[in-house]
């Protein structure tokens, strides 16, 4: 019973660690994607403002 208990503990620790790593990875990629999306949106807004000011002049 001692060995199976240790195996179960290690399996649980490995599972928990992998969930932690996955959470950190997903948080990082989400943050990068939000930054890229905001940058893209900002660039689109600037381009739209430029094109409308050029058309009105």
Predicted model as a PDB file, atoms N, CA, C, CB and O in Angstrom, pLDDT in the B-factor column:
MODEL        1                                                                  
ATOM      1  N   UNK A   1       0.822  -1.190   0.000  1.00 64.00           N  
ATOM      2  CA  UNK A   1       0.000   0.000   0.000  1.00 64.00           C  
ATOM      3  C   UNK A   1       0.868   1.256   0.000  1.00 64.00           C  
ATOM      4  CB  UNK A   1      -0.937  -0.004   1.204  1.00 64.00           C  
ATOM      5  O   UNK A   1       0.431   2.305  -0.474  1.00 64.00           O  
ATOM      6  N   UNK A   2       2.084   1.167   0.521  1.00 82.00           N  
ATOM      7  CA  UNK A   2       2.963   2.323   0.576  1.00 82.00           C  
ATOM      8  C   UNK A   2       3.428   2.761  -0.800  1.00 82.00           C  
ATOM      9  CB  UNK A   2       4.151   2.024   1.440  1.00 82.00           C  
ATOM     10  O   UNK A   2       3.486   3.955  -1.094  1.00 82.00           O  
ATOM     11  N   UNK A   3       3.763   1.777  -1.654  1.00 86.00           N  
ATOM     12  CA  UNK A   3       4.268   2.108  -2.988  1.00 86.00           C  
ATOM     13  C   UNK A   3       3.175   2.711  -3.869  1.00 86.00           C  
ATOM     14  CB  UNK A   3       4.847   0.862  -3.658  1.00 86.00           C  
ATOM     15  O   UNK A   3       3.408   3.688  -4.581  1.00 86.00           O  
ATOM     16  N   UNK A   4       1.994   2.124  -3.813  1.00 85.00           N  
ATOM     17  CA  UNK A   4       0.905   2.665  -4.637  1.00 85.00           C  
ATOM     18  C   UNK A   4       0.504   4.062  -4.166  1.00 85.00           C  
ATOM     19  CB  UNK A   4      -0.316   1.726  -4.600  1.00 85.00           C  
ATOM     20  O   UNK A   4       0.087   4.897  -4.968  1.00 85.00           O  
ATOM     21  N   UNK A   5       0.631   4.307  -2.880  1.00 91.00           N  
ATOM     22  CA  UNK A   5       0.329   5.637  -2.353  1.00 91.00           C  
ATOM     23  C   UNK A   5       1.332   6.650  -2.880  1.00 91.00           C  
ATOM     24  CB  UNK A   5       0.335   5.628  -0.813  1.00 91.00           C  
ATOM     25  O   UNK A   5       0.959   7.764  -3.245  1.00 91.00           O  
ATOM     26  N   UNK A   6       2.613   6.265  -2.921  1.00 94.00           N  
ATOM     27  CA  UNK A   6       3.644   7.166  -3.448  1.00 94.00           C  
ATOM     28  C   UNK A   6       3.454   7.415  -4.937  1.00 94.00           C  
ATOM     29  CB  UNK A   6       5.038   6.589  -3.191  1.00 94.00           C  
ATOM     30  O   UNK A   6       3.627   8.538  -5.411  1.00 94.00           O  
ATOM     31  N   UNK A   7       3.103   6.380  -5.664  1.00 94.00           N  
ATOM     32  CA  UNK A   7       2.869   6.525  -7.107  1.00 94.00           C  
ATOM     33  C   UNK A   7       1.702   7.479  -7.349  1.00 94.00           C  
ATOM     34  CB  UNK A   7       2.585   5.143  -7.763  1.00 94.00           C  
ATOM     35  O   UNK A   7       1.756   8.331  -8.236  1.00 94.00           O  
ATOM     36  N   UNK A   8       0.662   7.326  -6.558  1.00 93.00           N  
ATOM     37  CA  UNK A   8      -0.488   8.218  -6.685  1.00 93.00           C  
ATOM     38  C   UNK A   8      -0.134   9.647  -6.342  1.00 93.00           C  
ATOM     39  CB  UNK A   8      -1.617   7.748  -5.799  1.00 93.00           C  
ATOM     40  O   UNK A   8      -0.592  10.581  -6.999  1.00 93.00           O  
ATOM     41  N   UNK A   9       0.684   9.822  -5.310  1.00 96.00           N  
ATOM     42  CA  UNK A   9       1.124  11.171  -4.944  1.00 96.00           C  
ATOM     43  C   UNK A   9       1.930  11.812  -6.069  1.00 96.00           C  
ATOM     44  CB  UNK A   9       1.961  11.131  -3.658  1.00 96.00           C  
ATOM     45  O   UNK A   9       1.715  12.974  -6.414  1.00 96.00           O  
ATOM     46  N   UNK A  10       2.861  11.044  -6.640  1.00 96.00           N  
ATOM     47  CA  UNK A  10       3.680  11.588  -7.735  1.00 96.00           C  
ATOM     48  C   UNK A  10       2.831  11.886  -8.971  1.00 96.00           C  
ATOM     49  CB  UNK A  10       4.807  10.604  -8.102  1.00 96.00           C  
ATOM     50  O   UNK A  10       3.057  12.882  -9.658  1.00 96.00           O  
ATOM     51  N   UNK A  11       1.863  11.031  -9.250  1.00 96.00           N  
ATOM     52  CA  UNK A  11       0.981  11.274 -10.397  1.00 96.00           C  
ATOM     53  C   UNK A  11       0.178  12.556 -10.183  1.00 96.00           C  
ATOM     54  CB  UNK A  11       0.027  10.073 -10.619  1.00 96.00           C  
ATOM     55  O   UNK A  11       0.013  13.359 -11.102  1.00 96.00           O  
ATOM     56  N   UNK A  12      -0.318  12.734  -8.960  1.00 96.00           N  
ATOM     57  CA  UNK A  12      -1.082  13.942  -8.658  1.00 96.00           C  
ATOM     58  C   UNK A  12      -0.201  15.180  -8.758  1.00 96.00           C  
ATOM     59  CB  UNK A  12      -1.704  13.848  -7.261  1.00 96.00           C  
ATOM     60  O   UNK A  12      -0.622  16.201  -9.302  1.00 96.00           O  
ATOM     61  N   UNK A  13       1.022  15.095  -8.234  1.00 98.00           N  
ATOM     62  CA  UNK A  13       1.951  16.225  -8.303  1.00 98.00           C  
ATOM     63  C   UNK A  13       2.297  16.563  -9.751  1.00 98.00           C  
ATOM     64  CB  UNK A  13       3.232  15.915  -7.515  1.00 98.00           C  
ATOM     65  O   UNK A  13       2.360  17.736 -10.117  1.00 98.00           O  
ATOM     66  N   UNK A  14       2.522  15.539 -10.576  1.00 98.00           N  
ATOM     67  CA  UNK A  14       2.836  15.768 -11.986  1.00 98.00           C  
ATOM     68  C   UNK A  14       1.638  16.404 -12.700  1.00 98.00           C  
ATOM     69  CB  UNK A  14       3.236  14.440 -12.679  1.00 98.00           C  
ATOM     70  O   UNK A  14       1.806  17.328 -13.496  1.00 98.00           O  
ATOM     71  N   UNK A  15       0.452  15.916 -12.419  1.00 98.00           N  
ATOM     72  CA  UNK A  15      -0.761  16.470 -13.025  1.00 98.00           C  
ATOM     73  C   UNK A  15      -0.957  17.925 -12.619  1.00 98.00           C  
ATOM     74  CB  UNK A  15      -1.988  15.642 -12.624  1.00 98.00           C  
ATOM     75  O   UNK A  15      -1.265  18.774 -13.455  1.00 98.00           O  
ATOM     76  N   UNK A  16      -0.776  18.206 -11.328  1.00 98.00           N  
ATOM     77  CA  UNK A  16      -0.936  19.566 -10.828  1.00 98.00           C  
ATOM     78  C   UNK A  16       0.106  20.499 -11.427  1.00 98.00           C  
ATOM     79  CB  UNK A  16      -0.843  19.587  -9.307  1.00 98.00           C  
ATOM     80  O   UNK A  16      -0.205  21.632 -11.795  1.00 98.00           O  
ATOM     81  N   UNK A  17       1.342  20.021 -11.524  1.00 98.00           N  
ATOM     82  CA  UNK A  17       2.404  20.835 -12.120  1.00 98.00           C  
ATOM     83  C   UNK A  17       2.110  21.121 -13.589  1.00 98.00           C  
ATOM     84  CB  UNK A  17       3.763  20.131 -11.982  1.00 98.00           C  
ATOM     85  O   UNK A  17       2.338  22.234 -14.062  1.00 98.00           O  
ATOM     86  N   UNK A  18       1.609  20.131 -14.307  1.00 98.00           N  
ATOM     87  CA  UNK A  18       1.302  20.351 -15.727  1.00 98.00           C  
ATOM     88  C   UNK A  18       0.147  21.342 -15.883  1.00 98.00           C  
ATOM     89  CB  UNK A  18       0.952  19.012 -16.422  1.00 98.00           C  
ATOM     90  O   UNK A  18       0.132  22.129 -16.829  1.00 98.00           O  
ATOM     91  N   UNK A  19      -0.808  21.309 -14.972  1.00 98.00           N  
ATOM     92  CA  UNK A  19      -1.884  22.309 -15.017  1.00 98.00           C  
ATOM     93  C   UNK A  19      -1.336  23.710 -14.755  1.00 98.00           C  
ATOM     94  CB  UNK A  19      -2.981  21.971 -13.987  1.00 98.00           C  
ATOM     95  O   UNK A  19      -1.768  24.678 -15.381  1.00 98.00           O  
ATOM     96  N   UNK A  20      -0.390  23.813 -13.833  1.00 98.00           N  
ATOM     97  CA  UNK A  20       0.229  25.103 -13.552  1.00 98.00           C  
ATOM     98  C   UNK A  20       0.985  25.636 -14.752  1.00 98.00           C  
ATOM     99  CB  UNK A  20       1.161  24.990 -12.368  1.00 98.00           C  
ATOM    100  O   UNK A  20       0.874  26.814 -15.092  1.00 98.00           O  
ATOM    101  N   UNK A  21       1.751  24.770 -15.392  1.00 98.00           N  
ATOM    102  CA  UNK A  21       2.507  25.184 -16.584  1.00 98.00           C  
ATOM    103  C   UNK A  21       1.547  25.593 -17.696  1.00 98.00           C  
ATOM    104  CB  UNK A  21       3.441  24.042 -17.071  1.00 98.00           C  
ATOM    105  O   UNK A  21       1.770  26.603 -18.364  1.00 98.00           O  
ATOM    106  N   UNK A  22       0.499  24.832 -17.899  1.00 98.00           N  
ATOM    107  CA  UNK A  22      -0.480  25.166 -18.942  1.00 98.00           C  
ATOM    108  C   UNK A  22      -1.152  26.503 -18.643  1.00 98.00           C  
ATOM    109  CB  UNK A  22      -1.543  24.054 -19.064  1.00 98.00           C  
ATOM    110  O   UNK A  22      -1.393  27.292 -19.557  1.00 98.00           O  
ATOM    111  N   UNK A  23      -1.453  26.759 -17.386  1.00 98.00           N  
ATOM    112  CA  UNK A  23      -2.074  28.027 -17.008  1.00 98.00           C  
ATOM    113  C   UNK A  23      -1.147  29.200 -17.293  1.00 98.00           C  
ATOM    114  CB  UNK A  23      -2.458  28.011 -15.530  1.00 98.00           C  
ATOM    115  O   UNK A  23      -1.575  30.220 -17.835  1.00 98.00           O  
ATOM    116  N   UNK A  24       0.118  29.054 -16.928  1.00 98.00           N  
ATOM    117  CA  UNK A  24       1.097  30.124 -17.184  1.00 98.00           C  
ATOM    118  C   UNK A  24       1.256  30.351 -18.687  1.00 98.00           C  
ATOM    119  CB  UNK A  24       2.469  29.776 -16.547  1.00 98.00           C  
ATOM    120  O   UNK A  24       1.297  31.494 -19.140  1.00 98.00           O  
ATOM    121  N   UNK A  25       1.346  29.264 -19.460  1.00 98.00           N  
ATOM    122  CA  UNK A  25       1.490  29.380 -20.916  1.00 98.00           C  
ATOM    123  C   UNK A  25       0.278  30.083 -21.530  1.00 98.00           C  
ATOM    124  CB  UNK A  25       1.671  27.986 -21.552  1.00 98.00           C  
ATOM    125  O   UNK A  25       0.430  30.992 -22.346  1.00 98.00           O  
ATOM    126  N   UNK A  26      -0.915  29.661 -21.139  1.00 98.00           N  
ATOM    127  CA  UNK A  26      -2.121  30.258 -21.707  1.00 98.00           C  
ATOM    128  C   UNK A  26      -2.274  31.723 -21.302  1.00 98.00           C  
ATOM    129  CB  UNK A  26      -3.348  29.471 -21.273  1.00 98.00           C  
ATOM    130  O   UNK A  26      -2.737  32.541 -22.097  1.00 98.00           O  
ATOM    131  N   UNK A  27      -1.890  32.054 -20.081  1.00 98.00           N  
ATOM    132  CA  UNK A  27      -1.934  33.446 -19.636  1.00 98.00           C  
ATOM    133  C   UNK A  27      -0.980  34.299 -20.453  1.00 98.00           C  
ATOM    134  CB  UNK A  27      -1.590  33.549 -18.145  1.00 98.00           C  
ATOM    135  O   UNK A  27      -1.326  35.405 -20.868  1.00 98.00           O  
ATOM    136  N   UNK A  28       0.221  33.785 -20.684  1.00 98.00           N  
ATOM    137  CA  UNK A  28       1.219  34.534 -21.453  1.00 98.00           C  
ATOM    138  C   UNK A  28       0.769  34.720 -22.899  1.00 98.00           C  
ATOM    139  CB  UNK A  28       2.577  33.815 -21.413  1.00 98.00           C  
ATOM    140  O   UNK A  28       0.865  35.823 -23.436  1.00 98.00           O  
ATOM    141  N   UNK A  29       0.285  33.667 -23.529  1.00 98.00           N  
ATOM    142  CA  UNK A  29      -0.130  33.798 -24.926  1.00 98.00           C  
ATOM    143  C   UNK A  29      -1.368  34.681 -25.051  1.00 98.00           C  
ATOM    144  CB  UNK A  29      -0.406  32.416 -25.534  1.00 98.00           C  
ATOM    145  O   UNK A  29      -1.505  35.421 -26.025  1.00 98.00           O  
ATOM    146  N   UNK A  30      -2.268  34.609 -24.075  1.00 98.00           N  
ATOM    147  CA  UNK A  30      -3.440  35.475 -24.099  1.00 98.00           C  
ATOM    148  C   UNK A  30      -3.018  36.935 -24.009  1.00 98.00           C  
ATOM    149  CB  UNK A  30      -4.400  35.122 -22.953  1.00 98.00           C  
ATOM    150  O   UNK A  30      -3.535  37.783 -24.735  1.00 98.00           O  
ATOM    151  N   UNK A  31      -2.074  37.226 -23.111  1.00 98.00           N  
ATOM    152  CA  UNK A  31      -1.602  38.604 -22.954  1.00 98.00           C  
ATOM    153  C   UNK A  31      -0.954  39.108 -24.234  1.00 98.00           C  
ATOM    154  CB  UNK A  31      -0.611  38.703 -21.792  1.00 98.00           C  
ATOM    155  O   UNK A  31      -1.178  40.248 -24.639  1.00 98.00           O  
ATOM    156  N   UNK A  32      -0.150  38.262 -24.870  1.00 98.00           N  
ATOM    157  CA  UNK A  32       0.504  38.655 -26.124  1.00 98.00           C  
ATOM    158  C   UNK A  32      -0.546  38.904 -27.201  1.00 98.00           C  
ATOM    159  CB  UNK A  32       1.508  37.565 -26.590  1.00 98.00           C  
ATOM    160  O   UNK A  32      -0.437  39.868 -27.958  1.00 98.00           O  
ATOM    161  N   UNK A  33      -1.556  38.050 -27.277  1.00 98.00           N  
ATOM    162  CA  UNK A  33      -2.597  38.221 -28.289  1.00 98.00           C  
ATOM    163  C   UNK A  33      -3.429  39.479 -28.049  1.00 98.00           C  
ATOM    164  CB  UNK A  33      -3.504  37.002 -28.314  1.00 98.00           C  
ATOM    165  O   UNK A  33      -3.819  40.154 -29.002  1.00 98.00           O  
ATOM    166  N   UNK A  34      -3.700  39.796 -26.794  1.00 98.00           N  
ATOM    167  CA  UNK A  34      -4.431  41.029 -26.489  1.00 98.00           C  
ATOM    168  C   UNK A  34      -3.596  42.238 -26.915  1.00 98.00           C  
ATOM    169  CB  UNK A  34      -4.776  41.110 -24.971  1.00 98.00           C  
ATOM    170  O   UNK A  34      -4.118  43.181 -27.509  1.00 98.00           O  
ATOM    171  N   UNK A  35      -2.295  42.204 -26.609  1.00 97.00           N  
ATOM    172  CA  UNK A  35      -1.412  43.299 -27.003  1.00 97.00           C  
ATOM    173  C   UNK A  35      -1.370  43.460 -28.523  1.00 97.00           C  
ATOM    174  CB  UNK A  35      -0.001  43.062 -26.460  1.00 97.00           C  
ATOM    175  O   UNK A  35      -1.455  44.574 -29.038  1.00 97.00           O  
ATOM    176  N   UNK A  36      -1.238  42.339 -29.235  1.00 97.00           N  
ATOM    177  CA  UNK A  36      -1.214  42.400 -30.702  1.00 97.00           C  
ATOM    178  C   UNK A  36      -2.534  42.918 -31.259  1.00 97.00           C  
ATOM    179  CB  UNK A  36      -0.911  41.019 -31.288  1.00 97.00           C  
ATOM    180  O   UNK A  36      -2.548  43.699 -32.211  1.00 97.00           O  
ATOM    181  N   UNK A  37      -3.633  42.486 -30.670  1.00 96.00           N  
ATOM    182  CA  UNK A  37      -4.939  42.944 -31.137  1.00 96.00           C  
ATOM    183  C   UNK A  37      -5.132  44.431 -30.917  1.00 96.00           C  
ATOM    184  CB  UNK A  37      -6.041  42.180 -30.441  1.00 96.00           C  
ATOM    185  O   UNK A  37      -5.660  45.130 -31.782  1.00 96.00           O  
ATOM    186  N   UNK A  38      -4.704  44.919 -29.754  1.00 96.00           N  
ATOM    187  CA  UNK A  38      -4.826  46.357 -29.487  1.00 96.00           C  
ATOM    188  C   UNK A  38      -3.908  47.162 -30.398  1.00 96.00           C  
ATOM    189  CB  UNK A  38      -4.504  46.661 -28.015  1.00 96.00           C  
ATOM    190  O   UNK A  38      -4.281  48.236 -30.868  1.00 96.00           O  
ATOM    191  N   UNK A  39      -2.708  46.643 -30.647  1.00 96.00           N  
ATOM    192  CA  UNK A  39      -1.789  47.324 -31.556  1.00 96.00           C  
ATOM    193  C   UNK A  39      -2.369  47.373 -32.971  1.00 96.00           C  
ATOM    194  CB  UNK A  39      -0.418  46.620 -31.563  1.00 96.00           C  
ATOM    195  O   UNK A  39      -2.304  48.403 -33.643  1.00 96.00           O  
ATOM    196  N   UNK A  40      -2.931  46.258 -33.410  1.00 95.00           N  
ATOM    197  CA  UNK A  40      -3.532  46.214 -34.746  1.00 95.00           C  
ATOM    198  C   UNK A  40      -4.700  47.198 -34.833  1.00 95.00           C  
ATOM    199  CB  UNK A  40      -4.009  44.778 -35.083  1.00 95.00           C  
ATOM    200  O   UNK A  40      -4.836  47.930 -35.813  1.00 95.00           O  
ATOM    201  N   UNK A  41      -5.526  47.204 -33.810  1.00 95.00           N  
ATOM    202  CA  UNK A  41      -6.685  48.087 -33.813  1.00 95.00           C  
ATOM    203  C   UNK A  41      -6.243  49.550 -33.832  1.00 95.00           C  
ATOM    204  CB  UNK A  41      -7.574  47.811 -32.588  1.00 95.00           C  
ATOM    205  O   UNK A  41      -6.839  50.370 -34.530  1.00 95.00           O  
ATOM    206  N   UNK A  42      -5.214  49.873 -33.079  1.00 94.00           N  
ATOM    207  CA  UNK A  42      -4.685  51.229 -33.048  1.00 94.00           C  
ATOM    208  C   UNK A  42      -4.144  51.616 -34.417  1.00 94.00           C  
ATOM    209  CB  UNK A  42      -3.589  51.357 -31.983  1.00 94.00           C  
ATOM    210  O   UNK A  42      -4.372  52.734 -34.880  1.00 94.00           O  
ATOM    211  N   UNK A  43      -3.429  50.702 -35.068  1.00 93.00           N  
ATOM    212  CA  UNK A  43      -2.895  50.985 -36.404  1.00 93.00           C  
ATOM    213  C   UNK A  43      -4.030  51.184 -37.407  1.00 93.00           C  
ATOM    214  CB  UNK A  43      -1.969  49.843 -36.870  1.00 93.00           C  
ATOM    215  O   UNK A  43      -3.943  52.051 -38.277  1.00 93.00           O  
ATOM    216  N   UNK A  44      -5.086  50.393 -37.291  1.00 92.00           N  
ATOM    217  CA  UNK A  44      -6.217  50.533 -38.198  1.00 92.00           C  
ATOM    218  C   UNK A  44      -6.906  51.881 -37.995  1.00 92.00           C  
ATOM    219  CB  UNK A  44      -7.216  49.386 -37.992  1.00 92.00           C  
ATOM    220  O   UNK A  44      -7.308  52.532 -38.959  1.00 92.00           O  
ATOM    221  N   UNK A  45      -7.037  52.289 -36.752  1.00 88.00           N  
ATOM    222  CA  UNK A  45      -7.678  53.570 -36.460  1.00 88.00           C  
ATOM    223  C   UNK A  45      -6.857  54.726 -37.022  1.00 88.00           C  
ATOM    224  CB  UNK A  45      -7.869  53.742 -34.947  1.00 88.00           C  
ATOM    225  O   UNK A  45      -7.418  55.676 -37.568  1.00 88.00           O  
ATOM    226  N   UNK A  46      -5.531  54.653 -36.890  1.00 87.00           N  
ATOM    227  CA  UNK A  46      -4.661  55.702 -37.428  1.00 87.00           C  
ATOM    228  C   UNK A  46      -4.761  55.754 -38.951  1.00 87.00           C  
ATOM    229  CB  UNK A  46      -3.196  55.467 -36.997  1.00 87.00           C  
ATOM    230  O   UNK A  46      -4.837  56.833 -39.539  1.00 87.00           O  
ATOM    231  N   UNK A  47      -4.761  54.583 -39.584  1.00 84.00           N  
ATOM    232  CA  UNK A  47      -4.854  54.528 -41.044  1.00 84.00           C  
ATOM    233  C   UNK A  47      -6.191  55.088 -41.507  1.00 84.00           C  
ATOM    234  CB  UNK A  47      -4.675  53.081 -41.550  1.00 84.00           C  
ATOM    235  O   UNK A  47      -6.252  55.797 -42.511  1.00 84.00           O  
ATOM    236  N   UNK A  48      -7.246  54.782 -40.795  1.00 85.00           N  
ATOM    237  CA  UNK A  48      -8.576  55.285 -41.166  1.00 85.00           C  
ATOM    238  C   UNK A  48      -8.636  56.801 -41.011  1.00 85.00           C  
ATOM    239  CB  UNK A  48      -9.674  54.617 -40.304  1.00 85.00           C  
ATOM    240  O   UNK A  48      -9.199  57.489 -41.863  1.00 85.00           O  
ATOM    241  N   UNK A  49      -8.067  57.321 -39.939  1.00 83.00           N  
ATOM    242  CA  UNK A  49      -8.063  58.775 -39.737  1.00 83.00           C  
ATOM    243  C   UNK A  49      -7.252  59.476 -40.817  1.00 83.00           C  
ATOM    244  CB  UNK A  49      -7.500  59.124 -38.352  1.00 83.00           C  
ATOM    245  O   UNK A  49      -7.630  60.549 -41.286  1.00 83.00           O  
ATOM    246  N   UNK A  50      -6.121  58.860 -41.217  1.00 83.00           N  
ATOM    247  CA  UNK A  50      -5.301  59.454 -42.274  1.00 83.00           C  
ATOM    248  C   UNK A  50      -6.045  59.470 -43.601  1.00 83.00           C  
ATOM    249  CB  UNK A  50      -3.983  58.690 -42.423  1.00 83.00           C  
ATOM    250  O   UNK A  50      -6.019  60.465 -44.326  1.00 83.00           O  
ATOM    251  N   UNK A  51      -6.704  58.367 -43.912  1.00 80.00           N  
ATOM    252  CA  UNK A  51      -7.386  58.293 -45.211  1.00 80.00           C  
ATOM    253  C   UNK A  51      -8.566  59.262 -45.260  1.00 80.00           C  
ATOM    254  CB  UNK A  51      -7.870  56.854 -45.488  1.00 80.00           C  
ATOM    255  O   UNK A  51      -8.841  59.834 -46.315  1.00 80.00           O  
ATOM    256  N   UNK A  52      -9.269  59.458 -44.144  1.00 79.00           N  
ATOM    257  CA  UNK A  52     -10.380  60.386 -44.168  1.00 79.00           C  
ATOM    258  C   UNK A  52      -9.889  61.842 -44.223  1.00 79.00           C  
ATOM    259  CB  UNK A  52     -11.268  60.169 -42.944  1.00 79.00           C  
ATOM    260  O   UNK A  52     -10.536  62.691 -44.838  1.00 79.00           O  
ATOM    261  N   UNK A  53      -8.756  62.128 -43.585  1.00 77.00           N  
ATOM    262  CA  UNK A  53      -8.243  63.505 -43.643  1.00 77.00           C  
ATOM    263  C   UNK A  53      -7.669  63.807 -45.024  1.00 77.00           C  
ATOM    264  CB  UNK A  53      -7.164  63.731 -42.558  1.00 77.00           C  
ATOM    265  O   UNK A  53      -7.742  64.949 -45.480  1.00 77.00           O  
ATOM    266  N   UNK A  54      -7.104  62.815 -45.695  1.00 74.00           N  
ATOM    267  CA  UNK A  54      -6.591  63.021 -47.047  1.00 74.00           C  
ATOM    268  C   UNK A  54      -7.728  63.205 -48.054  1.00 74.00           C  
ATOM    269  CB  UNK A  54      -5.709  61.841 -47.461  1.00 74.00           C  
ATOM    270  O   UNK A  54      -7.609  63.990 -48.995  1.00 74.00           O  
ATOM    271  N   UNK A  55      -8.822  62.483 -47.853  1.00 75.00           N  
ATOM    272  CA  UNK A  55      -9.954  62.594 -48.766  1.00 75.00           C  
ATOM    273  C   UNK A  55     -10.669  63.939 -48.618  1.00 75.00           C  
ATOM    274  CB  UNK A  55     -10.936  61.450 -48.525  1.00 75.00           C  
ATOM    275  O   UNK A  55     -11.192  64.480 -49.592  1.00 75.00           O  
ATOM    276  N   UNK A  56     -10.690  64.474 -47.393  1.00 69.00           N  
ATOM    277  CA  UNK A  56     -11.404  65.737 -47.197  1.00 69.00           C  
ATOM    278  C   UNK A  56     -10.567  66.936 -47.608  1.00 69.00           C  
ATOM    279  CB  UNK A  56     -11.821  65.882 -45.748  1.00 69.00           C  
ATOM    280  O   UNK A  56     -11.123  68.018 -47.794  1.00 69.00           O  
ATOM    281  N   UNK A  57      -9.247  66.791 -47.758  1.00 60.00           N  
ATOM    282  CA  UNK A  57      -8.441  67.955 -48.151  1.00 60.00           C  
ATOM    283  C   UNK A  57      -8.391  68.149 -49.648  1.00 60.00           C  
ATOM    284  CB  UNK A  57      -7.040  67.820 -47.622  1.00 60.00           C  
ATOM    285  O   UNK A  57      -7.752  69.085 -50.128  1.00 60.00           O  
TER     286      UNK A  57                                                      
ENDMDL                                                                          
END                                                                             
